[in-house]
Amino acid sequence: MRVMYKRIADSTRAARQAQESKRITGTHPTLPLDRYTGTYADSLFGTATVGLSDGRLTLQAGTAKGQLDHWQYDVFRVTWQDPFWDPTYVAFALDRDGSVGEIRVVDGEQVYRRVR
């Protein structure tokens, strides 16, 4: 069992390092953080709420809660409160008028459209 868990930990570490190596540094979100806050909905996955607390964005999707840290451009990494969950990456998509229209889970199927 120990060998199996070590192999899993090593592959997870390698995957995270590969993800880190793709990051484009020196970028900033397009908008001030408060413009990303709001309620978003997906017909299959329900609602997601983005808030602002102590100068940092937070995300609640269903019962899952996490902290958003800027990754690159309008992509943020979600660090979940549950320590067993791997980080998730979400991308905010802007509408033509420059407001945030939706959140997409990177490498996922969830697309939450802004409802307010």
C-alpha positions, 0 to 999 in steps of 0.5 A: 500500500505504501508503494501505491500511495507514494506513486499516487503522490509522485504523479500528483506532484508531477501534474502540479509542476506541469501546470505551474510551468504553463503559468504566464506570470506578470499578468493582472485581472482585467477588472477590479476584483469587486466587478467579478462578484455576483451570482452565477448559475448553471442549468445542471450544476446549480448556482455559484456565488463569488464574493469579496472578503478581506480583498480576496475573491471567494467562491461557493458552488453548492456546499463547496467553498474556496478562496480564489487566487489570481493565476493569469489574465482572468483565470483564478485558482480555487483552493477549496476548504476541503484539504483533500480536494485538488485546486480547480481553475476557473476563467471569467469571460467578459461580455461585449460591454466589459462586464463579467458574463460567466465563469467557466471551470477550466478542463471541466463542463461547468459554465455558470452564467451571471444572473446578478 
